[in-house]
Amino acid sequence: MPRTIISLSESEKLWLTQKARAEQVPMTEIVRRALALYRREAHEPQEPGFEDLLDLTRGLWRKGEGLAYQRQIRDEWEPEAERR
């Protein structure tokens, strides 16, 4: 993970130290959370999560019934002797 140096006022540093101690996490975790929240509120595009990808791809399959296709493909994987 890349590292960076930030300059804080005394009061910001004190708040960050106290917040990290209260939540029992490193100060870097508090900064990462704050940055993630800021990005969400700024509506900047982020990489889609798994659920987002499912929503984006729902209904794209147009080659018939999906389960039948899966079974057909899996049958091709089985050796000839097992299909009998």
PyMOL Python script that loads the backbone (N, CA, C, O; Angstrom):
from pymol import cmd

cmd.read_pdbstr("""\
ATOM      1  N   MET A   1       0.853  -1.174   0.000  1.00  0.00           N
ATOM      2  CA  MET A   1       0.000   0.000   0.000  1.00  0.00           C
ATOM      3  C   MET A   1       0.897   1.234   0.000  1.00  0.00           C
ATOM      4  O   MET A   1       1.805   1.333   0.824  1.00  0.00           O
ATOM      5  N   PRO A   2       0.657   2.168  -0.905  1.00  0.00           N
ATOM      6  CA  PRO A   2       1.469   3.393  -0.929  1.00  0.00           C
ATOM      7  C   PRO A   2       1.304   4.191   0.363  1.00  0.00           C
ATOM      8  O   PRO A   2       0.263   4.144   1.018  1.00  0.00           O
ATOM      9  N   ARG A   3       2.345   4.913   0.705  1.00  0.00           N
ATOM     10  CA  ARG A   3       2.315   5.753   1.902  1.00  0.00           C
ATOM     11  C   ARG A   3       2.427   7.207   1.487  1.00  0.00           C
ATOM     12  O   ARG A   3       2.945   7.531   0.419  1.00  0.00           O
ATOM     13  N   THR A   4       1.927   8.079   2.362  1.00  0.00           N
ATOM     14  CA  THR A   4       2.030   9.511   2.101  1.00  0.00           C
ATOM     15  C   THR A   4       2.197  10.247   3.421  1.00  0.00           C
ATOM     16  O   THR A   4       1.887   9.714   4.486  1.00  0.00           O
ATOM     17  N   ILE A   5       2.680  11.447   3.342  1.00  0.00           N
ATOM     18  CA  ILE A   5       2.842  12.296   4.526  1.00  0.00           C
ATOM     19  C   ILE A   5       1.831  13.425   4.421  1.00  0.00           C
ATOM     20  O   ILE A   5       1.696  14.050   3.369  1.00  0.00           O
ATOM     21  N   ILE A   6       1.116  13.688   5.517  1.00  0.00           N
ATOM     22  CA  ILE A   6       0.168  14.799   5.541  1.00  0.00           C
ATOM     23  C   ILE A   6       0.523  15.729   6.694  1.00  0.00           C
ATOM     24  O   ILE A   6       1.069  15.298   7.709  1.00  0.00           O
ATOM     25  N   SER A   7       0.212  16.981   6.530  1.00  0.00           N
ATOM     26  CA  SER A   7       0.442  17.972   7.583  1.00  0.00           C
ATOM     27  C   SER A   7      -0.891  18.302   8.225  1.00  0.00           C
ATOM     28  O   SER A   7      -1.867  18.602   7.538  1.00  0.00           O
ATOM     29  N   LEU A   8      -0.924  18.246   9.556  1.00  0.00           N
ATOM     30  CA  LEU A   8      -2.139  18.522  10.320  1.00  0.00           C
ATOM     31  C   LEU A   8      -1.869  19.616  11.336  1.00  0.00           C
ATOM     32  O   LEU A   8      -0.735  19.812  11.775  1.00  0.00           O
ATOM     33  N   SER A   9      -2.915  20.318  11.697  1.00  0.00           N
ATOM     34  CA  SER A   9      -2.788  21.271  12.804  1.00  0.00           C
ATOM     35  C   SER A   9      -2.695  20.462  14.100  1.00  0.00           C
ATOM     36  O   SER A   9      -2.992  19.267  14.122  1.00  0.00           O
ATOM     37  N   GLU A  10      -2.289  21.118  15.152  1.00  0.00           N
ATOM     38  CA  GLU A  10      -2.195  20.444  16.456  1.00  0.00           C
ATOM     39  C   GLU A  10      -3.547  19.869  16.875  1.00  0.00           C
ATOM     40  O   GLU A  10      -3.628  18.749  17.380  1.00  0.00           O
ATOM     41  N   SER A  11      -4.609  20.654  16.659  1.00  0.00           N
ATOM     42  CA  SER A  11      -5.936  20.185  17.088  1.00  0.00           C
ATOM     43  C   SER A  11      -6.407  19.000  16.239  1.00  0.00           C
ATOM     44  O   SER A  11      -7.052  18.088  16.758  1.00  0.00           O
ATOM     45  N   GLU A  12      -6.094  19.003  14.951  1.00  0.00           N
ATOM     46  CA  GLU A  12      -6.468  17.869  14.095  1.00  0.00           C
ATOM     47  C   GLU A  12      -5.711  16.606  14.505  1.00  0.00           C
ATOM     48  O   GLU A  12      -6.284  15.518  14.554  1.00  0.00           O
ATOM     49  N   LYS A  13      -4.431  16.762  14.797  1.00  0.00           N
ATOM     50  CA  LYS A  13      -3.612  15.623  15.228  1.00  0.00           C
ATOM     51  C   LYS A  13      -4.115  15.078  16.548  1.00  0.00           C
ATOM     52  O   LYS A  13      -4.178  13.862  16.731  1.00  0.00           O
ATOM     53  N   LEU A  14      -4.473  15.957  17.473  1.00  0.00           N
ATOM     54  CA  LEU A  14      -5.002  15.526  18.761  1.00  0.00           C
ATOM     55  C   LEU A  14      -6.314  14.771  18.571  1.00  0.00           C
ATOM     56  O   LEU A  14      -6.517  13.709  19.159  1.00  0.00           O
ATOM     57  N   TRP A  15      -7.196  15.320  17.754  1.00  0.00           N
ATOM     58  CA  TRP A  15      -8.476  14.652  17.486  1.00  0.00           C
ATOM     59  C   TRP A  15      -8.248  13.278  16.867  1.00  0.00           C
ATOM     60  O   TRP A  15      -8.872  12.298  17.274  1.00  0.00           O
ATOM     61  N   LEU A  16      -7.354  13.205  15.882  1.00  0.00           N
ATOM     62  CA  LEU A  16      -7.066  11.945  15.207  1.00  0.00           C
ATOM     63  C   LEU A  16      -6.510  10.914  16.186  1.00  0.00           C
ATOM     64  O   LEU A  16      -6.910   9.750  16.158  1.00  0.00           O
ATOM     65  N   THR A  17      -5.615  11.325  17.024  1.00  0.00           N
ATOM     66  CA  THR A  17      -5.044  10.429  18.029  1.00  0.00           C
ATOM     67  C   THR A  17      -6.121   9.912  18.971  1.00  0.00           C
ATOM     68  O   THR A  17      -6.183   8.714  19.249  1.00  0.00           O
ATOM     69  N   GLN A  18      -6.970  10.809  19.464  1.00  0.00           N
ATOM     70  CA  GLN A  18      -8.037  10.410  20.388  1.00  0.00           C
ATOM     71  C   GLN A  18      -9.053   9.489  19.711  1.00  0.00           C
ATOM     72  O   GLN A  18      -9.495   8.509  20.310  1.00  0.00           O
ATOM     73  N   LYS A  19      -9.418   9.794  18.491  1.00  0.00           N
ATOM     74  CA  LYS A  19     -10.389   8.979  17.754  1.00  0.00           C
ATOM     75  C   LYS A  19      -9.836   7.573  17.518  1.00  0.00           C
ATOM     76  O   LYS A  19     -10.545   6.584  17.702  1.00  0.00           O
ATOM     77  N   ALA A  20      -8.593   7.494  17.119  1.00  0.00           N
ATOM     78  CA  ALA A  20      -7.970   6.191  16.878  1.00  0.00           C
ATOM     79  C   ALA A  20      -7.886   5.383  18.168  1.00  0.00           C
ATOM     80  O   ALA A  20      -8.142   4.179  18.171  1.00  0.00           O
ATOM     81  N   ARG A  21      -7.532   6.037  19.246  1.00  0.00           N
ATOM     82  CA  ARG A  21      -7.447   5.350  20.537  1.00  0.00           C
ATOM     83  C   ARG A  21      -8.829   4.867  20.975  1.00  0.00           C
ATOM     84  O   ARG A  21      -8.968   3.742  21.456  1.00  0.00           O
ATOM     85  N   ALA A  22      -9.841   5.701  20.813  1.00  0.00           N
ATOM     86  CA  ALA A  22     -11.203   5.335  21.225  1.00  0.00           C
ATOM     87  C   ALA A  22     -11.733   4.150  20.418  1.00  0.00           C
ATOM     88  O   ALA A  22     -12.440   3.298  20.957  1.00  0.00           O
ATOM     89  N   GLU A  23     -11.398   4.094  19.142  1.00  0.00           N
ATOM     90  CA  GLU A  23     -11.882   3.008  18.281  1.00  0.00           C
ATOM     91  C   GLU A  23     -10.912   1.834  18.224  1.00  0.00           C
ATOM     92  O   GLU A  23     -11.189   0.815  17.591  1.00  0.00           O
ATOM     93  N   GLN A  24      -9.775   1.991  18.892  1.00  0.00           N
ATOM     94  CA  GLN A  24      -8.745   0.955  18.947  1.00  0.00           C
ATOM     95  C   GLN A  24      -8.299   0.516  17.547  1.00  0.00           C
ATOM     96  O   GLN A  24      -8.201  -0.674  17.248  1.00  0.00           O
ATOM     97  N   VAL A  25      -8.038   1.501  16.718  1.00  0.00           N
ATOM     98  CA  VAL A  25      -7.519   1.264  15.366  1.00  0.00           C
ATOM     99  C   VAL A  25      -6.370   2.242  15.134  1.00  0.00           C
ATOM    100  O   VAL A  25      -6.269   3.250  15.833  1.00  0.00           O
ATOM    101  N   PRO A  26      -5.512   1.960  14.171  1.00  0.00           N
ATOM    102  CA  PRO A  26      -4.436   2.912  13.864  1.00  0.00           C
ATOM    103  C   PRO A  26      -4.995   4.216  13.282  1.00  0.00           C
ATOM    104  O   PRO A  26      -6.081   4.238  12.704  1.00  0.00           O
ATOM    105  N   MET A  27      -4.245   5.278  13.444  1.00  0.00           N
ATOM    106  CA  MET A  27      -4.660   6.560  12.879  1.00  0.00           C
ATOM    107  C   MET A  27      -4.835   6.453  11.366  1.00  0.00           C
ATOM    108  O   MET A  27      -5.715   7.097  10.795  1.00  0.00           O
ATOM    109  N   THR A  28      -4.008   5.649  10.724  1.00  0.00           N
ATOM    110  CA  THR A  28      -4.131   5.489   9.272  1.00  0.00           C
ATOM    111  C   THR A  28      -5.499   4.942   8.880  1.00  0.00           C
ATOM    112  O   THR A  28      -6.035   5.299   7.831  1.00  0.00           O
ATOM    113  N   GLU A  29      -6.061   4.081   9.717  1.00  0.00           N
ATOM    114  CA  GLU A  29      -7.393   3.536   9.415  1.00  0.00           C
ATOM    115  C   GLU A  29      -8.454   4.635   9.483  1.00  0.00           C
ATOM    116  O   GLU A  29      -9.370   4.662   8.661  1.00  0.00           O
ATOM    117  N   ILE A  30      -8.337   5.526  10.441  1.00  0.00           N
ATOM    118  CA  ILE A  30      -9.278   6.645  10.543  1.00  0.00           C
ATOM    119  C   ILE A  30      -9.174   7.523   9.295  1.00  0.00           C
ATOM    120  O   ILE A  30     -10.188   7.954   8.745  1.00  0.00           O
ATOM    121  N   VAL A  31      -7.948   7.783   8.855  1.00  0.00           N
ATOM    122  CA  VAL A  31      -7.746   8.608   7.654  1.00  0.00           C
ATOM    123  C   VAL A  31      -8.325   7.905   6.428  1.00  0.00           C
ATOM    124  O   VAL A  31      -8.979   8.548   5.606  1.00  0.00           O
ATOM    125  N   ARG A  32      -8.094   6.583   6.290  1.00  0.00           N
ATOM    126  CA  ARG A  32      -8.650   5.843   5.145  1.00  0.00           C
ATOM    127  C   ARG A  32     -10.174   5.893   5.144  1.00  0.00           C
ATOM    128  O   ARG A  32     -10.791   6.087   4.097  1.00  0.00           O
ATOM    129  N   ARG A  33     -10.779   5.718   6.312  1.00  0.00           N
ATOM    130  CA  ARG A  33     -12.250   5.781   6.412  1.00  0.00           C
ATOM    131  C   ARG A  33     -12.763   7.163   6.007  1.00  0.00           C
ATOM    132  O   ARG A  33     -13.745   7.287   5.275  1.00  0.00           O
ATOM    133  N   ALA A  34     -12.083   8.190   6.495  1.00  0.00           N
ATOM    134  CA  ALA A  34     -12.505   9.559   6.175  1.00  0.00           C
ATOM    135  C   ALA A  34     -12.393   9.821   4.675  1.00  0.00           C
ATOM    136  O   ALA A  34     -13.266  10.460   4.088  1.00  0.00           O
ATOM    137  N   LEU A  35     -11.334   9.337   4.065  1.00  0.00           N
ATOM    138  CA  LEU A  35     -11.148   9.519   2.627  1.00  0.00           C
ATOM    139  C   LEU A  35     -12.225   8.767   1.840  1.00  0.00           C
ATOM    140  O   LEU A  35     -12.761   9.295   0.865  1.00  0.00           O
ATOM    141  N   ALA A  36     -12.542   7.543   2.256  1.00  0.00           N
ATOM    142  CA  ALA A  36     -13.591   6.768   1.576  1.00  0.00           C
ATOM    143  C   ALA A  36     -14.934   7.482   1.681  1.00  0.00           C
ATOM    144  O   ALA A  36     -15.680   7.544   0.704  1.00  0.00           O
ATOM    145  N   LEU A  37     -15.248   8.021   2.858  1.00  0.00           N
ATOM    146  CA  LEU A  37     -16.495   8.755   3.050  1.00  0.00           C
ATOM    147  C   LEU A  37     -16.520  10.009   2.178  1.00  0.00           C
ATOM    148  O   LEU A  37     -17.536  10.311   1.553  1.00  0.00           O
ATOM    149  N   TYR A  38     -15.427  10.723   2.137  1.00  0.00           N
ATOM    150  CA  TYR A  38     -15.338  11.930   1.313  1.00  0.00           C
ATOM    151  C   TYR A  38     -15.561  11.596  -0.160  1.00  0.00           C
ATOM    152  O   TYR A  38     -16.274  12.312  -0.863  1.00  0.00           O
ATOM    153  N   ARG A  39     -14.951  10.512  -0.620  1.00  0.00           N
ATOM    154  CA  ARG A  39     -15.107  10.125  -2.029  1.00  0.00           C
ATOM    155  C   ARG A  39     -16.549   9.737  -2.337  1.00  0.00           C
ATOM    156  O   ARG A  39     -17.068  10.083  -3.399  1.00  0.00           O
ATOM    157  N   ARG A  40     -17.197   9.025  -1.424  1.00  0.00           N
ATOM    158  CA  ARG A  40     -18.611   8.660  -1.636  1.00  0.00           C
ATOM    159  C   ARG A  40     -19.481   9.901  -1.722  1.00  0.00           C
ATOM    160  O   ARG A  40     -20.347  10.003  -2.591  1.00  0.00           O
ATOM    161  N   GLU A  41     -19.252  10.833  -0.827  1.00  0.00           N
ATOM    162  CA  GLU A  41     -20.058  12.054  -0.809  1.00  0.00           C
ATOM    163  C   GLU A  41     -19.766  12.935  -2.022  1.00  0.00           C
ATOM    164  O   GLU A  41     -20.641  13.678  -2.465  1.00  0.00           O
ATOM    165  N   ALA A  42     -18.568  12.863  -2.556  1.00  0.00           N
ATOM    166  CA  ALA A  42     -18.201  13.653  -3.731  1.00  0.00           C
ATOM    167  C   ALA A  42     -18.677  12.972  -5.011  1.00  0.00           C
ATOM    168  O   ALA A  42     -18.509  13.517  -6.102  1.00  0.00           O
ATOM    169  N   HIS A  43     -19.264  11.798  -4.887  1.00  0.00           N
ATOM    170  CA  HIS A  43     -19.793  11.028  -6.015  1.00  0.00           C
ATOM    171  C   HIS A  43     -18.738  10.722  -7.066  1.00  0.00           C
ATOM    172  O   HIS A  43     -19.028  10.685  -8.261  1.00  0.00           O
ATOM    173  N   GLU A  44     -17.530  10.507  -6.614  1.00  0.00           N
ATOM    174  CA  GLU A  44     -16.485  10.109  -7.544  1.00  0.00           C
ATOM    175  C   GLU A  44     -16.649   8.629  -7.854  1.00  0.00           C
ATOM    176  O   GLU A  44     -16.924   7.828  -6.960  1.00  0.00           O
ATOM    177  N   PRO A  45     -16.483   8.274  -9.098  1.00  0.00           N
ATOM    178  CA  PRO A  45     -16.635   6.857  -9.443  1.00  0.00           C
ATOM    179  C   PRO A  45     -15.570   6.005  -8.762  1.00  0.00           C
ATOM    180  O   PRO A  45     -14.393   6.362  -8.726  1.00  0.00           O
ATOM    181  N   GLN A  46     -16.006   4.879  -8.227  1.00  0.00           N
ATOM    182  CA  GLN A  46     -15.102   3.917  -7.622  1.00  0.00           C
ATOM    183  C   GLN A  46     -15.307   2.591  -8.324  1.00  0.00           C
ATOM    184  O   GLN A  46     -16.275   2.415  -9.064  1.00  0.00           O
ATOM    185  N   GLU A  47     -14.404   1.664  -8.094  1.00  0.00           N
ATOM    186  CA  GLU A  47     -14.563   0.346  -8.679  1.00  0.00           C
ATOM    187  C   GLU A  47     -15.843  -0.272  -8.135  1.00  0.00           C
ATOM    188  O   GLU A  47     -16.087  -0.227  -6.929  1.00  0.00           O
ATOM    189  N   PRO A  48     -16.665  -0.849  -9.012  1.00  0.00           N
ATOM    190  CA  PRO A  48     -17.910  -1.447  -8.535  1.00  0.00           C
ATOM    191  C   PRO A  48     -17.643  -2.686  -7.691  1.00  0.00           C
ATOM    192  O   PRO A  48     -16.701  -3.437  -7.943  1.00  0.00           O
ATOM    193  N   GLY A  49     -18.486  -2.886  -6.687  1.00  0.00           N
ATOM    194  CA  GLY A  49     -18.400  -4.076  -5.863  1.00  0.00           C
ATOM    195  C   GLY A  49     -19.099  -5.244  -6.541  1.00  0.00           C
ATOM    196  O   GLY A  49     -19.664  -5.099  -7.624  1.00  0.00           O
ATOM    197  N   PHE A  50     -19.054  -6.393  -5.898  1.00  0.00           N
ATOM    198  CA  PHE A  50     -19.641  -7.606  -6.462  1.00  0.00           C
ATOM    199  C   PHE A  50     -21.128  -7.427  -6.744  1.00  0.00           C
ATOM    200  O   PHE A  50     -21.599  -7.772  -7.828  1.00  0.00           O
ATOM    201  N   GLU A  51     -21.868  -6.891  -5.782  1.00  0.00           N
ATOM    202  CA  GLU A  51     -23.311  -6.696  -5.968  1.00  0.00           C
ATOM    203  C   GLU A  51     -23.591  -5.716  -7.111  1.00  0.00           C
ATOM    204  O   GLU A  51     -24.535  -5.904  -7.878  1.00  0.00           O
ATOM    205  N   ASP A  52     -22.772  -4.678  -7.217  1.00  0.00           N
ATOM    206  CA  ASP A  52     -22.935  -3.717  -8.315  1.00  0.00           C
ATOM    207  C   ASP A  52     -22.737  -4.402  -9.665  1.00  0.00           C
ATOM    208  O   ASP A  52     -23.482  -4.153 -10.613  1.00  0.00           O
ATOM    209  N   LEU A  53     -21.723  -5.269  -9.741  1.00  0.00           N
ATOM    210  CA  LEU A  53     -21.463  -5.978 -10.993  1.00  0.00           C
ATOM    211  C   LEU A  53     -22.611  -6.909 -11.353  1.00  0.00           C
ATOM    212  O   LEU A  53     -22.971  -7.036 -12.523  1.00  0.00           O
ATOM    213  N   LEU A  54     -23.187  -7.560 -10.342  1.00  0.00           N
ATOM    214  CA  LEU A  54     -24.349  -8.414 -10.613  1.00  0.00           C
ATOM    215  C   LEU A  54     -25.497  -7.587 -11.183  1.00  0.00           C
ATOM    216  O   LEU A  54     -26.144  -7.991 -12.149  1.00  0.00           O
ATOM    217  N   ASP A  55     -25.740  -6.436 -10.584  1.00  0.00           N
ATOM    218  CA  ASP A  55     -26.813  -5.565 -11.083  1.00  0.00           C
ATOM    219  C   ASP A  55     -26.534  -5.095 -12.512  1.00  0.00           C
ATOM    220  O   ASP A  55     -27.440  -5.039 -13.344  1.00  0.00           O
ATOM    221  N   LEU A  56     -25.288  -4.764 -12.781  1.00  0.00           N
ATOM    222  CA  LEU A  56     -24.928  -4.256 -14.108  1.00  0.00           C
ATOM    223  C   LEU A  56     -25.033  -5.314 -15.201  1.00  0.00           C
ATOM    224  O   LEU A  56     -25.277  -4.984 -16.362  1.00  0.00           O
ATOM    225  N   THR A  57     -24.849  -6.585 -14.839  1.00  0.00           N
ATOM    226  CA  THR A  57     -24.840  -7.651 -15.849  1.00  0.00           C
ATOM    227  C   THR A  57     -26.125  -8.467 -15.873  1.00  0.00           C
ATOM    228  O   THR A  57     -26.265  -9.370 -16.699  1.00  0.00           O
ATOM    229  N   ARG A  58     -27.045  -8.173 -15.002  1.00  0.00           N
ATOM    230  CA  ARG A  58     -28.306  -8.919 -14.957  1.00  0.00           C
ATOM    231  C   ARG A  58     -29.023  -8.815 -16.304  1.00  0.00           C
ATOM    232  O   ARG A  58     -29.201  -7.723 -16.844  1.00  0.00           O
ATOM    233  N   GLY A  59     -29.433  -9.975 -16.838  1.00  0.00           N
ATOM    234  CA  GLY A  59     -30.203 -10.004 -18.071  1.00  0.00           C
ATOM    235  C   GLY A  59     -29.392  -9.958 -19.355  1.00  0.00           C
ATOM    236  O   GLY A  59     -29.969  -9.851 -20.437  1.00  0.00           O
ATOM    237  N   LEU A  60     -28.070 -10.036 -19.266  1.00  0.00           N
ATOM    238  CA  LEU A  60     -27.253  -9.962 -20.475  1.00  0.00           C
ATOM    239  C   LEU A  60     -27.264 -11.264 -21.282  1.00  0.00           C
ATOM    240  O   LEU A  60     -27.078 -11.229 -22.498  1.00  0.00           O
ATOM    241  N   TRP A  61     -27.478 -12.405 -20.632  1.00  0.00           N
ATOM    242  CA  TRP A  61     -27.453 -13.701 -21.313  1.00  0.00           C
ATOM    243  C   TRP A  61     -28.676 -13.814 -22.209  1.00  0.00           C
ATOM    244  O   TRP A  61     -29.810 -13.731 -21.739  1.00  0.00           O
ATOM    245  N   ARG A  62     -28.438 -14.006 -23.509  1.00  0.00           N
ATOM    246  CA  ARG A  62     -29.534 -14.060 -24.476  1.00  0.00           C
ATOM    247  C   ARG A  62     -29.542 -15.352 -25.290  1.00  0.00           C
ATOM    248  O   ARG A  62     -30.256 -15.440 -26.289  1.00  0.00           O
ATOM    249  N   LYS A  63     -28.766 -16.354 -24.885  1.00  0.00           N
ATOM    250  CA  LYS A  63     -28.644 -17.578 -25.674  1.00  0.00           C
ATOM    251  C   LYS A  63     -29.501 -18.709 -25.118  1.00  0.00           C
ATOM    252  O   LYS A  63     -29.081 -19.866 -25.139  1.00  0.00           O
ATOM    253  N   GLY A  64     -30.663 -18.402 -24.634  1.00  0.00           N
ATOM    254  CA  GLY A  64     -31.551 -19.438 -24.122  1.00  0.00           C
ATOM    255  C   GLY A  64     -31.540 -19.516 -22.617  1.00  0.00           C
ATOM    256  O   GLY A  64     -31.114 -18.588 -21.928  1.00  0.00           O
ATOM    257  N   GLU A  65     -32.015 -20.638 -22.118  1.00  0.00           N
ATOM    258  CA  GLU A  65     -32.149 -20.849 -20.680  1.00  0.00           C
ATOM    259  C   GLU A  65     -30.779 -21.163 -20.083  1.00  0.00           C
ATOM    260  O   GLU A  65     -30.109 -22.095 -20.526  1.00  0.00           O
ATOM    261  N   GLY A  66     -30.366 -20.402 -19.093  1.00  0.00           N
ATOM    262  CA  GLY A  66     -29.023 -20.504 -18.540  1.00  0.00           C
ATOM    263  C   GLY A  66     -28.699 -21.840 -17.908  1.00  0.00           C
ATOM    264  O   GLY A  66     -27.602 -22.363 -18.106  1.00  0.00           O
ATOM    265  N   LEU A  67     -29.630 -22.408 -17.149  1.00  0.00           N
ATOM    266  CA  LEU A  67     -29.373 -23.678 -16.474  1.00  0.00           C
ATOM    267  C   LEU A  67     -29.188 -24.804 -17.483  1.00  0.00           C
ATOM    268  O   LEU A  67     -28.319 -25.656 -17.304  1.00  0.00           O
ATOM    269  N   ALA A  68     -29.986 -24.818 -18.531  1.00  0.00           N
ATOM    270  CA  ALA A  68     -29.842 -25.841 -19.573  1.00  0.00           C
ATOM    271  C   ALA A  68     -28.466 -25.729 -20.229  1.00  0.00           C
ATOM    272  O   ALA A  68     -27.830 -26.743 -20.518  1.00  0.00           O
ATOM    273  N   TYR A  69     -28.010 -24.513 -20.462  1.00  0.00           N
ATOM    274  CA  TYR A  69     -26.692 -24.304 -21.061  1.00  0.00           C
ATOM    275  C   TYR A  69     -25.596 -24.820 -20.125  1.00  0.00           C
ATOM    276  O   TYR A  69     -24.657 -25.477 -20.574  1.00  0.00           O
ATOM    277  N   GLN A  70     -25.712 -24.526 -18.832  1.00  0.00           N
ATOM    278  CA  GLN A  70     -24.727 -25.005 -17.862  1.00  0.00           C
ATOM    279  C   GLN A  70     -24.655 -26.523 -17.869  1.00  0.00           C
ATOM    280  O   GLN A  70     -23.565 -27.095 -17.874  1.00  0.00           O
ATOM    281  N   ARG A  71     -25.797 -27.170 -17.868  1.00  0.00           N
ATOM    282  CA  ARG A  71     -25.821 -28.640 -17.877  1.00  0.00           C
ATOM    283  C   ARG A  71     -25.177 -29.193 -19.148  1.00  0.00           C
ATOM    284  O   ARG A  71     -24.443 -30.180 -19.098  1.00  0.00           O
ATOM    285  N   GLN A  72     -25.449 -28.567 -20.266  1.00  0.00           N
ATOM    286  CA  GLN A  72     -24.867 -29.012 -21.535  1.00  0.00           C
ATOM    287  C   GLN A  72     -23.340 -28.911 -21.485  1.00  0.00           C
ATOM    288  O   GLN A  72     -22.637 -29.844 -21.874  1.00  0.00           O
ATOM    289  N   ILE A  73     -22.843 -27.797 -21.013  1.00  0.00           N
ATOM    290  CA  ILE A  73     -21.395 -27.596 -20.926  1.00  0.00           C
ATOM    291  C   ILE A  73     -20.774 -28.593 -19.955  1.00  0.00           C
ATOM    292  O   ILE A  73     -19.723 -29.163 -20.247  1.00  0.00           O
ATOM    293  N   ARG A  74     -21.405 -28.808 -18.815  1.00  0.00           N
ATOM    294  CA  ARG A  74     -20.861 -29.746 -17.828  1.00  0.00           C
ATOM    295  C   ARG A  74     -20.874 -31.171 -18.352  1.00  0.00           C
ATOM    296  O   ARG A  74     -19.975 -31.953 -18.040  1.00  0.00           O
ATOM    297  N   ASP A  75     -21.870 -31.518 -19.137  1.00  0.00           N
ATOM    298  CA  ASP A  75     -21.902 -32.847 -19.746  1.00  0.00           C
ATOM    299  C   ASP A  75     -20.695 -33.049 -20.652  1.00  0.00           C
ATOM    300  O   ASP A  75     -20.177 -34.160 -20.759  1.00  0.00           O
ATOM    301  N   GLU A  76     -20.250 -31.989 -21.300  1.00  0.00           N
ATOM    302  CA  GLU A  76     -19.079 -32.093 -22.169  1.00  0.00           C
ATOM    303  C   GLU A  76     -17.810 -32.362 -21.372  1.00  0.00           C
ATOM    304  O   GLU A  76     -16.853 -32.918 -21.911  1.00  0.00           O
ATOM    305  N   TRP A  77     -17.785 -31.977 -20.094  1.00  0.00           N
ATOM    306  CA  TRP A  77     -16.607 -32.185 -19.261  1.00  0.00           C
ATOM    307  C   TRP A  77     -16.483 -33.637 -18.812  1.00  0.00           C
ATOM    308  O   TRP A  77     -15.376 -34.136 -18.608  1.00  0.00           O
ATOM    309  N   GLU A  78     -17.618 -34.314 -18.658  1.00  0.00           N
ATOM    310  CA  GLU A  78     -17.605 -35.682 -18.144  1.00  0.00           C
ATOM    311  C   GLU A  78     -17.070 -36.634 -19.206  1.00  0.00           C
ATOM    312  O   GLU A  78     -17.375 -36.491 -20.390  1.00  0.00           O
ATOM    313  N   PRO A  79     -16.268 -37.609 -18.776  1.00  0.00           N
ATOM    314  CA  PRO A  79     -15.809 -38.620 -19.733  1.00  0.00           C
ATOM    315  C   PRO A  79     -16.998 -39.385 -20.318  1.00  0.00           C
ATOM    316  O   PRO A  79     -18.049 -39.493 -19.686  1.00  0.00           O
ATOM    317  N   GLU A  80     -16.824 -39.909 -21.524  1.00  0.00           N
ATOM    318  CA  GLU A  80     -17.885 -40.624 -22.240  1.00  0.00           C
ATOM    319  C   GLU A  80     -18.458 -41.759 -21.394  1.00  0.00           C
ATOM    320  O   GLU A  80     -19.671 -41.971 -21.399  1.00  0.00           O
ATOM    321  N   ALA A  81     -17.618 -42.489 -20.671  1.00  0.00           N
ATOM    322  CA  ALA A  81     -18.068 -43.641 -19.884  1.00  0.00           C
ATOM    323  C   ALA A  81     -19.033 -43.229 -18.775  1.00  0.00           C
ATOM    324  O   ALA A  81     -19.952 -43.983 -18.454  1.00  0.00           O
ATOM    325  N   GLU A  82     -18.845 -42.055 -18.186  1.00  0.00           N
ATOM    326  CA  GLU A  82     -19.705 -41.614 -17.085  1.00  0.00           C
ATOM    327  C   GLU A  82     -21.070 -41.165 -17.573  1.00  0.00           C
ATOM    328  O   GLU A  82     -22.018 -41.151 -16.788  1.00  0.00           O
ATOM    329  N   ARG A  83     -21.207 -40.798 -18.834  1.00  0.00           N
ATOM    330  CA  ARG A  83     -22.488 -40.320 -19.360  1.00  0.00           C
ATOM    331  C   ARG A  83     -23.460 -41.458 -19.625  1.00  0.00           C
ATOM    332  O   ARG A  83     -24.660 -41.216 -19.755  1.00  0.00           O
ATOM    333  N   ARG A  84     -22.986 -42.665 -19.706  1.00  0.00           N
ATOM    334  CA  ARG A  84     -23.859 -43.803 -20.030  1.00  0.00           C
ATOM    335  C   ARG A  84     -24.531 -44.350 -18.824  1.00  0.00           C
ATOM    336  O   ARG A  84     -25.298 -45.308 -18.925  1.00  0.00           O
TER     337      ARG A  84
END
""", "prot")
cmd.dss("prot")
cmd.show_as("cartoon", "prot")
cmd.util.cbc("prot")
cmd.orient("prot")
